[in-house]
């Protein structure tokens, strides 16, 4: 028959859409072919049309014997990933027909899947994540046609990968899980969780919404979605913890230590290259801004909550009036009036200050020149002693401002 030739060609090309069209047309004229009825039933399942396949069982009952219909129903359960129901129905068929080949084959496959999954889950629960991942991979290879079961296994494997902090790999597995079953809420929820950790906030919100729509009784995620939105808002702002290289739970001493190191490293006067100077100036300002917020309890509280720091309570905070050099001078002792400093170039670990001279003005004024000369001499001696080991800068501080007068860099 011409129909059979065209149908076989579609099968050879794995064109499932064309196969379904051919079978629909054929079965409209002949509903007595066991072969094509069975293939149409399985094709609907392969395409994820489980409701239509279940309706098709009503037609099959009129043609197939009871054991064969039960087998097809067991197959329907099996392909949905409901392995327990499939095994139960297959066993009931085998009680009356012990030699039913299709049920024997189905039961054998189902047992392999169950045993493999249980072994992998056991390894996961005991913390043997790498072995669990290998076992989940073996499960996927048992029956490549069972996509719904694969969705479960991919989700479990992703969870094990996430435990190893392999978030990107876990995300790929969850994409595969959802490709196998886009109505699987657990995979959508887990992917939302991974996306949130990776900073893919819009994707996380979409996944959480989808999981909640599919199973609102289990996944009530309004609070979680609000949490992600707050994180997304914060992410659009500067990450002050990242700028200073400190954890979110850092105390004030850790923040000050980080600021000291970075402020000295990125001070624009220490960057002679004009191309790099602009970057240093921006970084210097960001460092000061981060320090200003994270050492102020109220500002830090509001920042951690994702609230706006540019409101009326913080007017001028990040505007044109914000001067990072004032922060720098205040931090390094701007209240001293004037002094000369020797600063090593190894990240600011060694800073030496010598004397103070409140009346110092343009190297003149009462007491200015003599004190200046004394301090400069001390700095030059330090240069001679340390030049072999440390690059350094010499600064003169006056009225909370620093002026660099010498640098070995």
ZIKAWO-V810750 format. One record per residue. OMEGA is omega in whole degrees, -180 to 180 (NA if undefined). Layout:
# ZIKAWO-V810750
OMEGA
OMEGA
This chain:
# ZIKAWO-V810750
179
179
-177
180
-179
179
180
178
177
177
-179
-180
-179
178
-173
180
179
177
-179
179
180
-177
178
-179
-178
-176
173
-178
-179
-180
-178
-178
180
-178
-175
175
179
-179
178
178
-179
178
177
178
180
-179
177
-179
-173
179
178
179
179
176
180
179
177
177
-177
-179
-178
-174
-175
173
-177
179
-180
177
178
177
-179
177
177
178
178
177
-177
-176
174
-178
178
-172
-179
179
179
-180
-179
-179
178
179
179
176
-177
176
179
-180
-175
-177
-180
-171
-178
179
178
179
-180
-179
179
179
-178
180
178
180
-178
-179
-180
180
-180
179
179
179
179
177
179
-178
180
177
178
-170
-179
178
178
179
179
-178
176
178
177
179
-178
-177
-177
179
-175
-178
-174
-173
-179
177
177
180
178
-177
178
179
178
180
177
179
178
178
179
177
177
-179
176
-171
-179
178
178
-180
179
178
180
173
179
179
-178
174
178
-179
-177
177
-178
-172
-178
178
179
178
-178
178
176
180
179
179
178
180
-179
179
177
-167
179
178
180
-180
178
-180
180
177
-178
179
-179
179
-178
-178
-176
-179
-179
-175
174
-164
-179
179
180
179
177
179
180
180
176
179
180
179
179
-178
179
176
180
176
-175
179
179
180
180
179
180
177
-177
-180
-177
177
-174
-180
178
-180
179
179
179
179
-179
-178
-175
-180
177
-179
-174
178
-175
-180
-179
-178
-177
-178
-178
-179
-179
-176
-179
177
180
180
179
180
179
179
179
180
179
180
180
179
-179
-178
-171
175
175
-172
-178
178
-179
179
-179
178
-180
179
179
-179
-177
178
-180
-179
-176
-179
-177
-177
179
-174
-178
-178
-176
-177
-178
-177
-179
179
175
177
-179
-178
179
-178
-176
172
-179
-178
-178
-177
178
178
173
-176
173
-176
179
-175
-177
179
176
-177
-179
179
-178
178
-177
171
173
-178
-176
-177
-175
177
179
-179
179
-180
-174
176
-174
-172
-176
179
179
-179
179
-179
179
177
179
-180
-180
175
177
178
-178
-178
-169
-174
-179
-174
-171
165
-176
174
173
180
168
177
176
179
175
178
180
174
-180
-179
178
177
176
-177
NA
